[in-house]
Amino acid sequence: MRYVLTVGVILAVAIGIAGIVLGEADDSPGLQLLGVVLVIGAVAFGVRTVRGGS
C-alpha cells in the first residue's frame, strides 16, 4: 500500500512541476500557483505517510 502512495506522490509532484513550467511559458500566474500548491501538498502528504501519521 505504501508503494502505491509513494508512486502517487511522485506522480503528483511531476504534474505540479509540469504545471509550474507550463505556467511560466504561458505567463499564467494561476497555473504556477496551482503547480506549487500541488507540489507542496504532495510532499506534505508523502512525509506524513512515511512517518506513519494518521
N, CA, C and O of each residue as an XYZ file, in Angstrom:
216
protein
N       0.823     -1.191      0.000
C       0.000      0.000      0.000
C       0.868      1.255      0.000
O       0.563      2.239     -0.675
N       1.943      1.203      0.761
C       2.827      2.365      0.832
C       3.485      2.649     -0.509
O       3.756      3.801     -0.846
N       3.743      1.576     -1.282
C       4.346      1.739     -2.611
C       3.410      2.510     -3.531
O       3.852      3.391     -4.269
N       2.134      2.190     -3.494
C       1.145      2.863     -4.340
C       1.065      4.340     -3.964
O       0.997      5.198     -4.844
N       1.071      4.642     -2.676
C       1.023      6.031     -2.234
C       2.283      6.784     -2.651
O       2.211      7.956     -3.021
N       3.427      6.122     -2.593
C       4.676      6.758     -2.995
C       4.673      7.077     -4.489
O       5.108      8.154     -4.894
N       4.193      6.162     -5.293
C       4.107      6.403     -6.731
C       3.134      7.545     -7.009
O       3.382      8.367     -7.891
N       2.036      7.601     -6.268
C       1.073      8.686     -6.424
C       1.666     10.033     -6.068
O       1.408     11.026     -6.748
N       2.460     10.077     -5.010
C       3.103     11.324     -4.605
C       4.112     11.762     -5.657
O       4.171     12.945     -5.994
N       4.897     10.845     -6.177
C       5.873     11.184     -7.217
C       5.158     11.683     -8.468
O       5.611     12.636     -9.102
N       4.049     11.049     -8.824
C       3.282     11.481     -9.990
C       2.693     12.878     -9.771
O       2.710     13.707    -10.681
N       2.175     13.141     -8.577
C       1.611     14.461     -8.279
C       2.687     15.540     -8.318
O       2.437     16.642     -8.805
N       3.871     15.240     -7.817
C       4.969     16.207     -7.865
C       5.373     16.471     -9.317
O       5.637     17.615     -9.686
N       5.423     15.438    -10.127
C       5.777     15.617    -11.535
C       4.739     16.471    -12.264
O       5.099     17.333    -13.065
N       3.461     16.237    -11.992
C       2.409     17.038    -12.619
C       2.481     18.478    -12.128
O       2.272     19.409    -12.906
N       2.774     18.669    -10.848
C       2.908     20.018    -10.317
C       4.072     20.770    -10.937
O       3.953     21.953    -11.255
N       5.185     20.095    -11.108
C       6.344     20.733    -11.743
C       6.027     21.076    -13.194
O       6.424     22.133    -13.684
N       5.313     20.185    -13.883
C       4.910     20.481    -15.259
C       3.994     21.701    -15.299
O       4.099     22.525    -16.208
N       3.103     21.822    -14.328
C       2.233     22.989    -14.253
C       3.007     24.273    -14.028
O       2.683     25.311    -14.606
N       4.020     24.204    -13.198
C       4.853     25.386    -12.949
C       5.587     25.786    -14.227
O       5.621     26.963    -14.586
N       6.169     24.811    -14.907
C       6.920     25.097    -16.131
C       6.001     25.628    -17.228
O       6.329     26.607    -17.898
N       4.854     24.980    -17.410
C       3.927     25.432    -18.446
C       3.326     26.791    -18.100
O       3.063     27.598    -18.992
N       3.109     27.045    -16.825
C       2.611     28.353    -16.417
C       3.634     29.448    -16.657
O       3.270     30.583    -16.965
N       4.895     29.121    -16.518
C       5.963     30.083    -16.798
C       6.032     30.394    -18.284
O       6.231     31.545    -18.671
N       5.868     29.378    -19.111
C       5.945     29.584    -20.556
C       4.745     30.377    -21.068
O       4.867     31.163    -22.008
N       3.598     30.169    -20.448
C       2.373     30.828    -20.893
C       2.123     32.134    -20.135
O       1.148     32.833    -20.410
N       2.990     32.460    -19.192
C       2.868     33.651    -18.351
C       1.540     33.643    -17.594
O       0.817     34.639    -17.559
N       1.241     32.498    -16.992
C      -0.007     32.311    -16.265
C       0.292     32.128    -14.777
O       0.701     31.041    -14.366
N       0.095     33.173    -13.958
C       0.399     33.035    -12.538
C      -0.522     32.055    -11.824
O      -0.125     31.444    -10.832
N      -1.756     31.896    -12.321
C      -2.680     30.954    -11.690
C      -2.216     29.523    -11.835
O      -2.286     28.749    -10.880
N      -1.743     29.159    -13.011
C      -1.258     27.798    -13.237
C       0.001     27.537    -12.421
O       0.183     26.435    -11.903
N       0.863     28.526    -12.300
C       2.058     28.368    -11.472
C       1.671     28.150    -10.013
O       2.248     27.300     -9.335
N       0.697     28.917     -9.531
C       0.252     28.770     -8.142
C      -0.340     27.386     -7.903
O      -0.048     26.756     -6.887
N      -1.169     26.907     -8.830
C      -1.729     25.570     -8.682
C      -0.634     24.500     -8.677
O      -0.718     23.526     -7.929
N       0.388     24.683     -9.509
C       1.505     23.736     -9.525
C       2.260     23.729     -8.215
O       2.626     22.666     -7.712
N       2.498     24.907     -7.656
C       3.210     24.999     -6.376
C       2.388     24.370     -5.262
O       2.922     23.635     -4.432
N       1.087     24.657     -5.240
C       0.215     24.081     -4.212
C       0.175     22.562     -4.337
O       0.188     21.860     -3.326
N       0.126     22.049     -5.558
C       0.114     20.609     -5.765
C       1.411     19.967     -5.282
O       1.380     18.917     -4.640
N       2.542     20.584     -5.583
C       3.830     20.032     -5.151
C       3.933     20.055     -3.625
O       4.327     19.059     -3.019
N       3.587     21.168     -3.007
C       3.685     21.274     -1.543
C       2.744     20.278     -0.869
O       3.118     19.616      0.099
N       1.524     20.178     -1.388
C       0.570     19.227     -0.812
C       1.030     17.790     -0.959
O       0.897     17.003     -0.022
N       1.566     17.435     -2.108
C       2.027     16.063     -2.332
C       3.216     15.724     -1.440
O       3.296     14.619     -0.902
N       4.133     16.664     -1.284
C       5.291     16.419     -0.414
C       4.838     16.284      1.044
O       5.321     15.409      1.763
N       3.928     17.134      1.473
C       3.422     17.053      2.849
C       2.707     15.724      3.084
O       2.891     15.097      4.127
N       1.890     15.293      2.120
C       1.203     14.012      2.234
C       2.196     12.857      2.260
O       2.032     11.912      3.032
N       3.225     12.930      1.420
C       4.232     11.874      1.392
C       5.008     11.769      2.690
O       5.256     10.667      3.181
N       5.392     12.903      3.249
C       6.123     12.900      4.525
C       5.232     12.348      5.632
O       5.683     11.573      6.475
N       3.965     12.751      5.622
C       3.031     12.279      6.648
C       2.826     10.764      6.525
O       2.733     10.064      7.534
N       2.756     10.265      5.294
C       2.570      8.831      5.082
C       3.794      8.038      5.536
O       3.659      7.002      6.187
N       4.971      8.518      5.197
C       6.203      7.809      5.568
C       6.403      7.800      7.076
O       6.848      6.803      7.645
N       6.073      8.917      7.722
C       6.250      8.992      9.175
C       5.178      8.227      9.938
O       5.301      8.021     11.146
N       4.124      7.805      9.238
C       3.094      6.989      9.889
C       2.044      7.816     10.611
O       1.402      7.323     11.538
N       1.859      9.048     10.206
C       0.851      9.894     10.835
C      -0.553      9.469     10.454
O      -0.757      8.802      9.440
N      -1.503      9.855     11.259
C      -2.897      9.466     10.984
C      -3.650     10.539     10.267
O      -4.831     10.367      9.964
